[in-house]
Amino acid sequence: MHGLPQAGILANKLLHECLAKRGYFELPHTPGLWTHVHHPVWFTLVVDDFEVKFVGKEHTQHLLDALKGHYTIETEWGWGRIVLWN
C-alpha cells in the first residue's frame, strides 16, 4: 500500500476491521483518535506508526495483542506512552 494515494484510507479500513471486534473504535468527533470501550487506552496512527497513551501496561498489552494478529510490531516504551512501528 505504501505510496498509493489511497493508502491512508486502506490502512484505516484495515484498522476498523481488525480492532472493532476487540472493542476498539475511532472517536466520531475526532477522526484518527481511537479508544477502547473498557480499557483506558487512546491511540492514533501517524503515517505508519502508532502513538499510544495508556494507564497501566496491562491495558496496552490488550491493544498490542489485537495488533499482533495483523502487524509485525516493535515497541518503544516510555513516560506513560508507547510508540509502535512495523
Secondary structure as GFF3:
##gff-version 3
##sequence-region A 1 86
A	DSSP	alpha_helix	7	20	.	.	.	ID=ss1
A	DSSP	beta_strand	24	26	.	.	.	ID=ss2
A	DSSP	beta_strand	33	36	.	.	.	ID=ss3
A	DSSP	beta_strand	41	46	.	.	.	ID=ss4
A	DSSP	beta_strand	49	54	.	.	.	ID=ss5
A	DSSP	alpha_helix	57	68	.	.	.	ID=ss6
A	DSSP	beta_strand	74	78	.	.	.	ID=ss7
A	DSSP	beta_strand	81	85	.	.	.	ID=ss8
###
